[in-house]
Structure formats: structure tokens, C-alpha cells
Amino acid sequence: MKNTLGDLNNHLFAEMERLSDEDLSGEKLTEEINRAKALSQVATQIILNGSLALKAKVAYDEQFGTKEKLPPMLEG
């Protein structure tokens, strides 16, 4: 499985669209809110992980003066 930050962005926007459905109410709305909270928590961890990887890459490059390519998870 190969996911990108673009895929994450698409999932977040799709969830926002589901939450914007004015016909959603009651138990279905509660389920969607819970799903959105879970998605948000996972997305936060993915973003934090990417941020840490980028900081590590920058620190490594500063220390050793390399010009290596970014890790695949940080590309497009």
C-alpha cells in the first residue's frame, strides 16, 4: 500500500463533505462525527511523523552536508 499526503488530504476533504450533509442527523450524524474524530487523530499522527522525518533529514544534512533526496514518504 502506497499512500501520500495528497491521499490524506483527499480523505480529510471527503470527511468534511460527509459532515456537511444537511440530511445527516441523529445516530448517523453521531457515527460520522466519531469517524471524523478518529480520522483527525490518525491524520495528526501522520503529519507529526512527517514533520519529525523532515526535521531529522534537515539535521542530518546540516551535520554531514549531504544533498540526498527526501524520503519517499515526504515526496508529493
PDB file of N, CA, C, O and CB in Angstrom:
ATOM      1  N   MET A   1       0.853  -1.180   0.000  1.00  0.00           N
ATOM      2  CA  MET A   1       0.000   0.000   0.000  1.00  0.00           C
ATOM      3  C   MET A   1       0.893   1.235   0.000  1.00  0.00           C
ATOM      4  O   MET A   1       1.818   1.339   0.806  1.00  0.00           O
ATOM      5  CB  MET A   1      -0.968   0.002   1.228  1.00  0.00           C
ATOM      6  N   LYS A   2       0.616   2.163  -0.900  1.00  0.00           N
ATOM      7  CA  LYS A   2       1.399   3.385  -1.006  1.00  0.00           C
ATOM      8  C   LYS A   2       0.449   4.571  -0.928  1.00  0.00           C
ATOM      9  O   LYS A   2      -0.256   4.875  -1.890  1.00  0.00           O
ATOM     10  CB  LYS A   2       2.231   3.416  -2.326  1.00  0.00           C
ATOM     11  N   ASN A   3       0.434   5.230   0.210  1.00  0.00           N
ATOM     12  CA  ASN A   3      -0.401   6.410   0.393  1.00  0.00           C
ATOM     13  C   ASN A   3       0.483   7.648   0.411  1.00  0.00           C
ATOM     14  O   ASN A   3       1.659   7.580   0.770  1.00  0.00           O
ATOM     15  CB  ASN A   3      -1.233   6.308   1.697  1.00  0.00           C
ATOM     16  N   THR A   4      -0.087   8.762   0.026  1.00  0.00           N
ATOM     17  CA  THR A   4       0.642  10.016   0.007  1.00  0.00           C
ATOM     18  C   THR A   4      -0.082  11.039   0.874  1.00  0.00           C
ATOM     19  O   THR A   4      -1.211  10.818   1.313  1.00  0.00           O
ATOM     20  CB  THR A   4       0.805  10.536  -1.436  1.00  0.00           C
ATOM     21  N   LEU A   5       0.588  12.160   1.108  1.00  0.00           N
ATOM     22  CA  LEU A   5      -0.073  13.237   1.838  1.00  0.00           C
ATOM     23  C   LEU A   5      -1.252  13.775   1.024  1.00  0.00           C
ATOM     24  O   LEU A   5      -2.220  14.283   1.590  1.00  0.00           O
ATOM     25  CB  LEU A   5       0.929  14.373   2.160  1.00  0.00           C
ATOM     26  N   GLY A   6      -1.169  13.662  -0.290  1.00  0.00           N
ATOM     27  CA  GLY A   6      -2.302  14.046  -1.134  1.00  0.00           C
ATOM     28  C   GLY A   6      -3.506  13.160  -0.877  1.00  0.00           C
ATOM     29  O   GLY A   6      -4.641  13.638  -0.862  1.00  0.00           O
ATOM     30  N   ASP A   7      -3.265  11.863  -0.671  1.00  0.00           N
ATOM     31  CA  ASP A   7      -4.363  10.944  -0.338  1.00  0.00           C
ATOM     32  C   ASP A   7      -4.997  11.336   0.995  1.00  0.00           C
ATOM     33  O   ASP A   7      -6.219  11.338   1.138  1.00  0.00           O
ATOM     34  CB  ASP A   7      -3.853   9.481  -0.280  1.00  0.00           C
ATOM     35  N   LEU A   8      -4.152  11.665   1.960  1.00  0.00           N
ATOM     36  CA  LEU A   8      -4.666  12.088   3.270  1.00  0.00           C
ATOM     37  C   LEU A   8      -5.532  13.329   3.109  1.00  0.00           C
ATOM     38  O   LEU A   8      -6.606  13.423   3.703  1.00  0.00           O
ATOM     39  CB  LEU A   8      -3.502  12.367   4.258  1.00  0.00           C
ATOM     40  N   ASN A   9      -5.072  14.267   2.318  1.00  0.00           N
ATOM     41  CA  ASN A   9      -5.832  15.482   2.072  1.00  0.00           C
ATOM     42  C   ASN A   9      -7.194  15.156   1.457  1.00  0.00           C
ATOM     43  O   ASN A   9      -8.210  15.731   1.847  1.00  0.00           O
ATOM     44  CB  ASN A   9      -5.045  16.426   1.156  1.00  0.00           C
ATOM     45  N   ASN A  10      -7.209  14.234   0.499  1.00  0.00           N
ATOM     46  CA  ASN A  10      -8.473  13.830  -0.120  1.00  0.00           C
ATOM     47  C   ASN A  10      -9.427  13.198   0.890  1.00  0.00           C
ATOM     48  O   ASN A  10     -10.628  13.467   0.862  1.00  0.00           O
ATOM     49  CB  ASN A  10      -8.209  12.854  -1.259  1.00  0.00           C
ATOM     50  N   HIS A  11      -8.898  12.361   1.779  1.00  0.00           N
ATOM     51  CA  HIS A  11      -9.736  11.730   2.812  1.00  0.00           C
ATOM     52  C   HIS A  11     -10.326  12.782   3.755  1.00  0.00           C
ATOM     53  O   HIS A  11     -11.493  12.704   4.137  1.00  0.00           O
ATOM     54  CB  HIS A  11      -8.913  10.697   3.619  1.00  0.00           C
ATOM     55  N   LEU A  12      -9.508  13.754   4.118  1.00  0.00           N
ATOM     56  CA  LEU A  12      -9.992  14.800   5.024  1.00  0.00           C
ATOM     57  C   LEU A  12     -11.093  15.631   4.375  1.00  0.00           C
ATOM     58  O   LEU A  12     -12.088  15.961   5.021  1.00  0.00           O
ATOM     59  CB  LEU A  12      -8.837  15.710   5.453  1.00  0.00           C
ATOM     60  N   PHE A  13     -10.917  15.969   3.102  1.00  0.00           N
ATOM     61  CA  PHE A  13     -11.953  16.740   2.416  1.00  0.00           C
ATOM     62  C   PHE A  13     -13.223  15.911   2.208  1.00  0.00           C
ATOM     63  O   PHE A  13     -14.329  16.446   2.287  1.00  0.00           O
ATOM     64  CB  PHE A  13     -11.430  17.246   1.069  1.00  0.00           C
ATOM     65  N   ALA A  14     -13.074  14.623   1.944  1.00  0.00           N
ATOM     66  CA  ALA A  14     -14.245  13.754   1.794  1.00  0.00           C
ATOM     67  C   ALA A  14     -15.023  13.685   3.107  1.00  0.00           C
ATOM     68  O   ALA A  14     -16.254  13.707   3.111  1.00  0.00           O
ATOM     69  CB  ALA A  14     -13.818  12.335   1.346  1.00  0.00           C
ATOM     70  N   GLU A  15     -14.298  13.601   4.214  1.00  0.00           N
ATOM     71  CA  GLU A  15     -14.972  13.579   5.523  1.00  0.00           C
ATOM     72  C   GLU A  15     -15.685  14.895   5.778  1.00  0.00           C
ATOM     73  O   GLU A  15     -16.797  14.909   6.306  1.00  0.00           O
ATOM     74  CB  GLU A  15     -13.961  13.299   6.656  1.00  0.00           C
ATOM     75  N   MET A  16     -15.061  15.986   5.410  1.00  0.00           N
ATOM     76  CA  MET A  16     -15.702  17.287   5.589  1.00  0.00           C
ATOM     77  C   MET A  16     -17.002  17.360   4.781  1.00  0.00           C
ATOM     78  O   MET A  16     -17.996  17.915   5.250  1.00  0.00           O
ATOM     79  CB  MET A  16     -14.743  18.424   5.168  1.00  0.00           C
ATOM     80  N   GLU A  17     -16.993  16.811   3.588  1.00  0.00           N
ATOM     81  CA  GLU A  17     -18.206  16.797   2.775  1.00  0.00           C
ATOM     82  C   GLU A  17     -19.301  15.949   3.426  1.00  0.00           C
ATOM     83  O   GLU A  17     -20.472  16.328   3.423  1.00  0.00           O
ATOM     84  CB  GLU A  17     -17.895  16.267   1.370  1.00  0.00           C
ATOM     85  N   ARG A  18     -18.903  14.785   3.992  1.00  0.00           N
ATOM     86  CA  ARG A  18     -19.907  13.940   4.662  1.00  0.00           C
ATOM     87  C   ARG A  18     -20.497  14.666   5.869  1.00  0.00           C
ATOM     88  O   ARG A  18     -21.700  14.580   6.116  1.00  0.00           O
ATOM     89  CB  ARG A  18     -19.280  12.593   5.106  1.00  0.00           C
ATOM     90  N   LEU A  19     -19.664  15.374   6.616  1.00  0.00           N
ATOM     91  CA  LEU A  19     -20.161  16.113   7.775  1.00  0.00           C
ATOM     92  C   LEU A  19     -21.055  17.283   7.374  1.00  0.00           C
ATOM     93  O   LEU A  19     -21.890  17.724   8.163  1.00  0.00           O
ATOM     94  CB  LEU A  19     -18.998  16.620   8.605  1.00  0.00           C
ATOM     95  N   SER A  20     -20.886  17.781   6.165  1.00  0.00           N
ATOM     96  CA  SER A  20     -21.678  18.916   5.688  1.00  0.00           C
ATOM     97  C   SER A  20     -23.058  18.508   5.170  1.00  0.00           C
ATOM     98  O   SER A  20     -23.865  19.371   4.825  1.00  0.00           O
ATOM     99  CB  SER A  20     -20.927  19.636   4.596  1.00  0.00           C
ATOM    100  N   ASP A  21     -23.335  17.212   5.113  1.00  0.00           N
ATOM    101  CA  ASP A  21     -24.616  16.714   4.620  1.00  0.00           C
ATOM    102  C   ASP A  21     -25.726  17.126   5.581  1.00  0.00           C
ATOM    103  O   ASP A  21     -25.806  16.619   6.700  1.00  0.00           O
ATOM    104  CB  ASP A  21     -24.583  15.171   4.450  1.00  0.00           C
ATOM    105  N   GLU A  22     -26.576  18.044   5.144  1.00  0.00           N
ATOM    106  CA  GLU A  22     -27.648  18.560   5.999  1.00  0.00           C
ATOM    107  C   GLU A  22     -28.715  17.518   6.306  1.00  0.00           C
ATOM    108  O   GLU A  22     -29.494  17.695   7.243  1.00  0.00           O
ATOM    109  CB  GLU A  22     -28.291  19.756   5.346  1.00  0.00           C
ATOM    110  N   ASP A  23     -28.766  16.434   5.536  1.00  0.00           N
ATOM    111  CA  ASP A  23     -29.745  15.375   5.780  1.00  0.00           C
ATOM    112  C   ASP A  23     -29.267  14.392   6.845  1.00  0.00           C
ATOM    113  O   ASP A  23     -30.029  13.527   7.277  1.00  0.00           O
ATOM    114  CB  ASP A  23     -30.042  14.629   4.486  1.00  0.00           C
ATOM    115  N   LEU A  24     -28.033  14.517   7.263  1.00  0.00           N
ATOM    116  CA  LEU A  24     -27.464  13.619   8.265  1.00  0.00           C
ATOM    117  C   LEU A  24     -27.901  14.092   9.652  1.00  0.00           C
ATOM    118  O   LEU A  24     -27.708  15.254  10.008  1.00  0.00           O
ATOM    119  CB  LEU A  24     -25.902  13.567   8.157  1.00  0.00           C
ATOM    120  N   SER A  25     -28.490  13.185  10.427  1.00  0.00           N
ATOM    121  CA  SER A  25     -28.941  13.564  11.765  1.00  0.00           C
ATOM    122  C   SER A  25     -28.978  12.344  12.671  1.00  0.00           C
ATOM    123  O   SER A  25     -28.782  11.214  12.226  1.00  0.00           O
ATOM    124  CB  SER A  25     -30.329  14.230  11.706  1.00  0.00           C
ATOM    125  N   GLY A  26     -29.228  12.590  13.928  1.00  0.00           N
ATOM    126  CA  GLY A  26     -29.378  11.522  14.904  1.00  0.00           C
ATOM    127  C   GLY A  26     -28.160  10.628  15.015  1.00  0.00           C
ATOM    128  O   GLY A  26     -27.024  11.097  15.077  1.00  0.00           O
ATOM    129  N   GLU A  27     -28.422   9.325  15.039  1.00  0.00           N
ATOM    130  CA  GLU A  27     -27.362   8.333  15.219  1.00  0.00           C
ATOM    131  C   GLU A  27     -26.361   8.353  14.063  1.00  0.00           C
ATOM    132  O   GLU A  27     -25.161   8.177  14.274  1.00  0.00           O
ATOM    133  CB  GLU A  27     -27.968   6.940  15.355  1.00  0.00           C
ATOM    134  N   LYS A  28     -26.852   8.564  12.853  1.00  0.00           N
ATOM    135  CA  LYS A  28     -25.949   8.613  11.693  1.00  0.00           C
ATOM    136  C   LYS A  28     -24.974   9.789  11.808  1.00  0.00           C
ATOM    137  O   LYS A  28     -23.798   9.659  11.470  1.00  0.00           O
ATOM    138  CB  LYS A  28     -26.761   8.723  10.381  1.00  0.00           C
ATOM    139  N   LEU A  29     -25.465  10.931  12.284  1.00  0.00           N
ATOM    140  CA  LEU A  29     -24.600  12.092  12.469  1.00  0.00           C
ATOM    141  C   LEU A  29     -23.573  11.820  13.565  1.00  0.00           C
ATOM    142  O   LEU A  29     -22.402  12.174  13.421  1.00  0.00           O
ATOM    143  CB  LEU A  29     -25.436  13.340  12.816  1.00  0.00           C
ATOM    144  N   THR A  30     -24.003  11.196  14.651  1.00  0.00           N
ATOM    145  CA  THR A  30     -23.092  10.845  15.738  1.00  0.00           C
ATOM    146  C   THR A  30     -22.007   9.900  15.248  1.00  0.00           C
ATOM    147  O   THR A  30     -20.837  10.071  15.589  1.00  0.00           O
ATOM    148  CB  THR A  30     -23.859  10.210  16.900  1.00  0.00           C
ATOM    149  N   GLU A  31     -22.380   8.907  14.453  1.00  0.00           N
ATOM    150  CA  GLU A  31     -21.396   7.970  13.893  1.00  0.00           C
ATOM    151  C   GLU A  31     -20.391   8.702  13.003  1.00  0.00           C
ATOM    152  O   GLU A  31     -19.193   8.423  13.049  1.00  0.00           O
ATOM    153  CB  GLU A  31     -22.105   6.860  13.088  1.00  0.00           C
ATOM    154  N   GLU A  32     -20.881   9.627  12.204  1.00  0.00           N
ATOM    155  CA  GLU A  32     -19.986  10.360  11.301  1.00  0.00           C
ATOM    156  C   GLU A  32     -19.052  11.276  12.090  1.00  0.00           C
ATOM    157  O   GLU A  32     -17.882  11.419  11.735  1.00  0.00           O
ATOM    158  CB  GLU A  32     -20.802  11.185  10.283  1.00  0.00           C
ATOM    159  N   ILE A  33     -19.545  11.881  13.132  1.00  0.00           N
ATOM    160  CA  ILE A  33     -18.700  12.728  13.986  1.00  0.00           C
ATOM    161  C   ILE A  33     -17.603  11.884  14.624  1.00  0.00           C
ATOM    162  O   ILE A  33     -16.447  12.304  14.666  1.00  0.00           O
ATOM    163  CB  ILE A  33     -19.548  13.435  15.084  1.00  0.00           C
ATOM    164  N   ASN A  34     -17.951  10.704  15.117  1.00  0.00           N
ATOM    165  CA  ASN A  34     -16.952   9.814  15.720  1.00  0.00           C
ATOM    166  C   ASN A  34     -15.916   9.370  14.685  1.00  0.00           C
ATOM    167  O   ASN A  34     -14.725   9.285  14.986  1.00  0.00           O
ATOM    168  CB  ASN A  34     -17.637   8.583  16.343  1.00  0.00           C
ATOM    169  N   ARG A  35     -16.375   9.092  13.475  1.00  0.00           N
ATOM    170  CA  ARG A  35     -15.458   8.720  12.393  1.00  0.00           C
ATOM    171  C   ARG A  35     -14.521   9.886  12.082  1.00  0.00           C
ATOM    172  O   ARG A  35     -13.324   9.684  11.877  1.00  0.00           O
ATOM    173  CB  ARG A  35     -16.246   8.302  11.119  1.00  0.00           C
ATOM    174  N   ALA A  36     -15.060  11.097  12.048  1.00  0.00           N
ATOM    175  CA  ALA A  36     -14.250  12.283  11.763  1.00  0.00           C
ATOM    176  C   ALA A  36     -13.196  12.495  12.850  1.00  0.00           C
ATOM    177  O   ALA A  36     -12.058  12.857  12.550  1.00  0.00           O
ATOM    178  CB  ALA A  36     -15.146  13.531  11.641  1.00  0.00           C
ATOM    179  N   LYS A  37     -13.567  12.273  14.099  1.00  0.00           N
ATOM    180  CA  LYS A  37     -12.605  12.412  15.204  1.00  0.00           C
ATOM    181  C   LYS A  37     -11.475  11.401  15.059  1.00  0.00           C
ATOM    182  O   LYS A  37     -10.309  11.744  15.248  1.00  0.00           O
ATOM    183  CB  LYS A  37     -13.309  12.229  16.568  1.00  0.00           C
ATOM    184  N   ALA A  38     -11.808  10.174  14.728  1.00  0.00           N
ATOM    185  CA  ALA A  38     -10.792   9.135  14.547  1.00  0.00           C
ATOM    186  C   ALA A  38      -9.879   9.480  13.371  1.00  0.00           C
ATOM    187  O   ALA A  38      -8.660   9.347  13.475  1.00  0.00           O
ATOM    188  CB  ALA A  38     -11.457   7.758  14.322  1.00  0.00           C
ATOM    189  N   LEU A  39     -10.451   9.917  12.268  1.00  0.00           N
ATOM    190  CA  LEU A  39      -9.666  10.298  11.099  1.00  0.00           C
ATOM    191  C   LEU A  39      -8.737  11.462  11.429  1.00  0.00           C
ATOM    192  O   LEU A  39      -7.584  11.492  10.999  1.00  0.00           O
ATOM    193  CB  LEU A  39     -10.588  10.669   9.930  1.00  0.00           C
ATOM    194  N   SER A  40      -9.246  12.404  12.185  1.00  0.00           N
ATOM    195  CA  SER A  40      -8.438  13.554  12.582  1.00  0.00           C
ATOM    196  C   SER A  40      -7.251  13.137  13.445  1.00  0.00           C
ATOM    197  O   SER A  40      -6.148  13.659  13.281  1.00  0.00           O
ATOM    198  CB  SER A  40      -9.296  14.564  13.334  1.00  0.00           C
ATOM    199  N   GLN A  41      -7.472  12.204  14.357  1.00  0.00           N
ATOM    200  CA  GLN A  41      -6.383  11.723  15.212  1.00  0.00           C
ATOM    201  C   GLN A  41      -5.313  10.998  14.398  1.00  0.00           C
ATOM    202  O   GLN A  41      -4.119  11.197  14.621  1.00  0.00           O
ATOM    203  CB  GLN A  41      -6.931  10.793  16.298  1.00  0.00           C
ATOM    204  N   VAL A  42      -5.736  10.168  13.467  1.00  0.00           N
ATOM    205  CA  VAL A  42      -4.782   9.462  12.611  1.00  0.00           C
ATOM    206  C   VAL A  42      -4.030  10.464  11.740  1.00  0.00           C
ATOM    207  O   VAL A  42      -2.811  10.370  11.597  1.00  0.00           O
ATOM    208  CB  VAL A  42      -5.505   8.409  11.729  1.00  0.00           C
ATOM    209  N   ALA A  43      -4.745  11.415  11.162  1.00  0.00           N
ATOM    210  CA  ALA A  43      -4.119  12.424  10.307  1.00  0.00           C
ATOM    211  C   ALA A  43      -3.083  13.225  11.081  1.00  0.00           C
ATOM    212  O   ALA A  43      -2.009  13.528  10.561  1.00  0.00           O
ATOM    213  CB  ALA A  43      -5.177  13.362   9.720  1.00  0.00           C
ATOM    214  N   THR A  44      -3.406  13.566  12.316  1.00  0.00           N
ATOM    215  CA  THR A  44      -2.463  14.309  13.154  1.00  0.00           C
ATOM    216  C   THR A  44      -1.182  13.520  13.355  1.00  0.00           C
ATOM    217  O   THR A  44      -0.091  14.086  13.272  1.00  0.00           O
ATOM    218  CB  THR A  44      -3.093  14.640  14.509  1.00  0.00           C
ATOM    219  N   GLN A  45      -1.292  12.235  13.617  1.00  0.00           N
ATOM    220  CA  GLN A  45      -0.109  11.408  13.816  1.00  0.00           C
ATOM    221  C   GLN A  45       0.721  11.287  12.540  1.00  0.00           C
ATOM    222  O   GLN A  45       1.951  11.297  12.594  1.00  0.00           O
ATOM    223  CB  GLN A  45      -0.515  10.028  14.304  1.00  0.00           C
ATOM    224  N   ILE A  46       0.056  11.174  11.400  1.00  0.00           N
ATOM    225  CA  ILE A  46       0.765  11.095  10.120  1.00  0.00           C
ATOM    226  C   ILE A  46       1.544  12.391   9.884  1.00  0.00           C
ATOM    227  O   ILE A  46       2.705  12.359   9.475  1.00  0.00           O
ATOM    228  CB  ILE A  46      -0.230  10.834   8.949  1.00  0.00           C
ATOM    229  N   ILE A  47       0.903  13.519  10.144  1.00  0.00           N
ATOM    230  CA  ILE A  47       1.551  14.812   9.936  1.00  0.00           C
ATOM    231  C   ILE A  47       2.720  14.993  10.904  1.00  0.00           C
ATOM    232  O   ILE A  47       3.784  15.470  10.508  1.00  0.00           O
ATOM    233  CB  ILE A  47       0.537  15.956  10.106  1.00  0.00           C
ATOM    234  N   LEU A  48       2.531  14.617  12.163  1.00  0.00           N
ATOM    235  CA  LEU A  48       3.622  14.710  13.137  1.00  0.00           C
ATOM    236  C   LEU A  48       4.790  13.813  12.740  1.00  0.00           C
ATOM    237  O   LEU A  48       5.949  14.202  12.886  1.00  0.00           O
ATOM    238  CB  LEU A  48       3.122  14.333  14.538  1.00  0.00           C
ATOM    239  N   ASN A  49       4.496  12.628  12.246  1.00  0.00           N
ATOM    240  CA  ASN A  49       5.542  11.710  11.804  1.00  0.00           C
ATOM    241  C   ASN A  49       6.320  12.306  10.626  1.00  0.00           C
ATOM    242  O   ASN A  49       7.549  12.244  10.597  1.00  0.00           O
ATOM    243  CB  ASN A  49       4.932  10.350  11.410  1.00  0.00           C
ATOM    244  N   GLY A  50       5.613  12.873   9.673  1.00  0.00           N
ATOM    245  CA  GLY A  50       6.260  13.510   8.532  1.00  0.00           C
ATOM    246  C   GLY A  50       7.117  14.690   8.953  1.00  0.00           C
ATOM    247  O   GLY A  50       8.210  14.898   8.426  1.00  0.00           O
ATOM    248  N   SER A  51       6.614  15.455   9.903  1.00  0.00           N
ATOM    249  CA  SER A  51       7.362  16.599  10.407  1.00  0.00           C
ATOM    250  C   SER A  51       8.654  16.151  11.089  1.00  0.00           C
ATOM    251  O   SER A  51       9.710  16.754  10.895  1.00  0.00           O
ATOM    252  CB  SER A  51       6.501  17.410  11.382  1.00  0.00           C
ATOM    253  N   LEU A  52       8.562  15.095  11.883  1.00  0.00           N
ATOM    254  CA  LEU A  52       9.750  14.559  12.547  1.00  0.00           C
ATOM    255  C   LEU A  52      10.760  14.039  11.534  1.00  0.00           C
ATOM    256  O   LEU A  52      11.959  14.277  11.681  1.00  0.00           O
ATOM    257  CB  LEU A  52       9.361  13.443  13.515  1.00  0.00           C
ATOM    258  N   ALA A  53      10.291  13.332  10.506  1.00  0.00           N
ATOM    259  CA  ALA A  53      11.195  12.819   9.473  1.00  0.00           C
ATOM    260  C   ALA A  53      11.889  13.963   8.742  1.00  0.00           C
ATOM    261  O   ALA A  53      13.078  13.875   8.434  1.00  0.00           O
ATOM    262  CB  ALA A  53      10.424  11.942   8.471  1.00  0.00           C
ATOM    263  N   LEU A  54      11.158  15.028   8.465  1.00  0.00           N
ATOM    264  CA  LEU A  54      11.745  16.174   7.785  1.00  0.00           C
ATOM    265  C   LEU A  54      12.795  16.852   8.668  1.00  0.00           C
ATOM    266  O   LEU A  54      13.871  17.211   8.191  1.00  0.00           O
ATOM    267  CB  LEU A  54      10.652  17.177   7.390  1.00  0.00           C
ATOM    268  N   LYS A  55      12.480  17.026   9.952  1.00  0.00           N
ATOM    269  CA  LYS A  55      13.449  17.625  10.880  1.00  0.00           C
ATOM    270  C   LYS A  55      14.709  16.776  10.978  1.00  0.00           C
ATOM    271  O   LYS A  55      15.820  17.305  11.019  1.00  0.00           O
ATOM    272  CB  LYS A  55      12.825  17.799  12.273  1.00  0.00           C
ATOM    273  N   ALA A  56      14.535  15.467  11.016  1.00  0.00           N
ATOM    274  CA  ALA A  56      15.694  14.565  11.082  1.00  0.00           C
ATOM    275  C   ALA A  56      16.532  14.697   9.816  1.00  0.00           C
ATOM    276  O   ALA A  56      17.760  14.714   9.892  1.00  0.00           O
ATOM    277  CB  ALA A  56      15.239  13.094  11.274  1.00  0.00           C
ATOM    278  N   LYS A  57      15.894  14.790   8.661  1.00  0.00           N
ATOM    279  CA  LYS A  57      16.610  14.926   7.393  1.00  0.00           C
ATOM    280  C   LYS A  57      17.388  16.232   7.356  1.00  0.00           C
ATOM    281  O   LYS A  57      18.550  16.249   6.951  1.00  0.00           O
ATOM    282  CB  LYS A  57      15.634  14.857   6.210  1.00  0.00           C
ATOM    283  N   VAL A  58      16.766  17.315   7.771  1.00  0.00           N
ATOM    284  CA  VAL A  58      17.428  18.616   7.779  1.00  0.00           C
ATOM    285  C   VAL A  58      18.620  18.582   8.735  1.00  0.00           C
ATOM    286  O   VAL A  58      19.701  19.060   8.391  1.00  0.00           O
ATOM    287  CB  VAL A  58      16.434  19.736   8.185  1.00  0.00           C
ATOM    288  N   ALA A  59      18.432  18.021   9.931  1.00  0.00           N
ATOM    289  CA  ALA A  59      19.527  17.935  10.903  1.00  0.00           C
ATOM    290  C   ALA A  59      20.673  17.085  10.359  1.00  0.00           C
ATOM    291  O   ALA A  59      21.841  17.440  10.521  1.00  0.00           O
ATOM    292  CB  ALA A  59      19.020  17.350  12.234  1.00  0.00           C
ATOM    293  N   TYR A  60      20.349  15.986   9.725  1.00  0.00           N
ATOM    294  CA  TYR A  60      21.371  15.109   9.141  1.00  0.00           C
ATOM    295  C   TYR A  60      22.145  15.858   8.060  1.00  0.00           C
ATOM    296  O   TYR A  60      23.375  15.815   8.025  1.00  0.00           O
ATOM    297  CB  TYR A  60      20.725  13.826   8.552  1.00  0.00           C
ATOM    298  N   ASP A  61      21.426  16.538   7.189  1.00  0.00           N
ATOM    299  CA  ASP A  61      22.072  17.288   6.110  1.00  0.00           C
ATOM    300  C   ASP A  61      22.974  18.388   6.670  1.00  0.00           C
ATOM    301  O   ASP A  61      24.068  18.613   6.151  1.00  0.00           O
ATOM    302  CB  ASP A  61      21.015  17.899   5.174  1.00  0.00           C
ATOM    303  N   GLU A  62      22.533  19.065   7.711  1.00  0.00           N
ATOM    304  CA  GLU A  62      23.346  20.107   8.321  1.00  0.00           C
ATOM    305  C   GLU A  62      24.614  19.524   8.945  1.00  0.00           C
ATOM    306  O   GLU A  62      25.686  20.125   8.880  1.00  0.00           O
ATOM    307  CB  GLU A  62      22.536  20.859   9.378  1.00  0.00           C
ATOM    308  N   GLN A  63      24.475  18.357   9.540  1.00  0.00           N
ATOM    309  CA  GLN A  63      25.614  17.722  10.202  1.00  0.00           C
ATOM    310  C   GLN A  63      26.625  17.165   9.205  1.00  0.00           C
ATOM    311  O   GLN A  63      27.832  17.325   9.388  1.00  0.00           O
ATOM    312  CB  GLN A  63      25.131  16.612  11.112  1.00  0.00           C
ATOM    313  N   PHE A  64      26.142  16.520   8.164  1.00  0.00           N
ATOM    314  CA  PHE A  64      27.028  15.807   7.250  1.00  0.00           C
ATOM    315  C   PHE A  64      27.127  16.436   5.867  1.00  0.00           C
ATOM    316  O   PHE A  64      27.861  15.938   5.014  1.00  0.00           O
ATOM    317  CB  PHE A  64      26.568  14.401   7.112  1.00  0.00           C
ATOM    318  N   GLY A  65      26.402  17.518   5.637  1.00  0.00           N
ATOM    319  CA  GLY A  65      26.499  18.239   4.383  1.00  0.00           C
ATOM    320  C   GLY A  65      26.052  17.462   3.161  1.00  0.00           C
ATOM    321  O   GLY A  65      26.587  17.668   2.072  1.00  0.00           O
ATOM    322  N   THR A  66      25.091  16.581   3.318  1.00  0.00           N
ATOM    323  CA  THR A  66      24.626  15.785   2.181  1.00  0.00           C
ATOM    324  C   THR A  66      23.505  16.503   1.446  1.00  0.00           C
ATOM    325  O   THR A  66      22.855  17.402   1.980  1.00  0.00           O
ATOM    326  CB  THR A  66      24.150  14.401   2.648  1.00  0.00           C
ATOM    327  N   LYS A  67      23.306  16.093   0.247  1.00  0.00           N
ATOM    328  CA  LYS A  67      22.216  16.632  -0.580  1.00  0.00           C
ATOM    329  C   LYS A  67      21.342  15.488  -1.073  1.00  0.00           C
ATOM    330  O   LYS A  67      20.913  15.481  -2.226  1.00  0.00           O
ATOM    331  CB  LYS A  67      22.774  17.449  -1.784  1.00  0.00           C
ATOM    332  N   GLU A  68      21.082  14.530  -0.206  1.00  0.00           N
ATOM    333  CA  GLU A  68      20.287  13.365  -0.593  1.00  0.00           C
ATOM    334  C   GLU A  68      18.844  13.753  -0.841  1.00  0.00           C
ATOM    335  O   GLU A  68      18.360  14.781  -0.368  1.00  0.00           O
ATOM    336  CB  GLU A  68      20.359  12.283   0.481  1.00  0.00           C
ATOM    337  N   LYS A  69      18.181  12.910  -1.585  1.00  0.00           N
ATOM    338  CA  LYS A  69      16.771  13.074  -1.897  1.00  0.00           C
ATOM    339  C   LYS A  69      15.936  12.859  -0.628  1.00  0.00           C
ATOM    340  O   LYS A  69      16.310  12.061   0.232  1.00  0.00           O
ATOM    341  CB  LYS A  69      16.340  12.090  -3.016  1.00  0.00           C
ATOM    342  N   LEU A  70      14.812  13.564  -0.512  1.00  0.00           N
ATOM    343  CA  LEU A  70      13.904  13.386   0.613  1.00  0.00           C
ATOM    344  C   LEU A  70      13.376  11.954   0.639  1.00  0.00           C
ATOM    345  O   LEU A  70      13.260  11.321  -0.410  1.00  0.00           O
ATOM    346  CB  LEU A  70      12.737  14.393   0.536  1.00  0.00           C
ATOM    347  N   PRO A  71      13.053  11.435   1.834  1.00  0.00           N
ATOM    348  CA  PRO A  71      12.438  10.104   1.902  1.00  0.00           C
ATOM    349  C   PRO A  71      11.134  10.077   1.107  1.00  0.00           C
ATOM    350  O   PRO A  71      10.448  11.094   1.018  1.00  0.00           O
ATOM    351  CB  PRO A  71      12.177   9.700   3.372  1.00  0.00           C
ATOM    352  N   PRO A  72      10.780   8.913   0.523  1.00  0.00           N
ATOM    353  CA  PRO A  72       9.568   8.809  -0.308  1.00  0.00           C
ATOM    354  C   PRO A  72       8.306   9.303   0.402  1.00  0.00           C
ATOM    355  O   PRO A  72       7.424   9.877  -0.237  1.00  0.00           O
ATOM    356  CB  PRO A  72       9.366   7.370  -0.737  1.00  0.00           C
ATOM    357  N   MET A  73       8.213   9.086   1.715  1.00  0.00           N
ATOM    358  CA  MET A  73       7.000   9.498   2.435  1.00  0.00           C
ATOM    359  C   MET A  73       6.833  11.012   2.457  1.00  0.00           C
ATOM    360  O   MET A  73       5.733  11.498   2.718  1.00  0.00           O
ATOM    361  CB  MET A  73       7.032   8.968   3.861  1.00  0.00           C
ATOM    362  N   LEU A  74       7.901  11.775   2.188  1.00  0.00           N
ATOM    363  CA  LEU A  74       7.815  13.230   2.205  1.00  0.00           C
ATOM    364  C   LEU A  74       7.688  13.829   0.820  1.00  0.00           C
ATOM    365  O   LEU A  74       7.545  15.043   0.680  1.00  0.00           O
ATOM    366  CB  LEU A  74       9.014  13.803   2.886  1.00  0.00           C
ATOM    367  N   GLU A  75       7.739  12.998  -0.198  1.00  0.00           N
ATOM    368  CA  GLU A  75       7.600  13.486  -1.559  1.00  0.00           C
ATOM    369  C   GLU A  75       6.124  13.521  -1.959  1.00  0.00           C
ATOM    370  O   GLU A  75       5.329  12.691  -1.517  1.00  0.00           O
ATOM    371  CB  GLU A  75       8.406  12.606  -2.533  1.00  0.00           C
ATOM    372  N   GLY A  76       5.771  14.496  -2.805  1.00  0.00           N
ATOM    373  CA  GLY A  76       4.483  14.694  -3.411  1.00  0.00           C
ATOM    374  C   GLY A  76       3.406  13.838  -2.987  1.00  0.00           C
ATOM    375  O   GLY A  76       2.284  13.968  -3.476  1.00  0.00           O
TER     376      GLY A  76
END
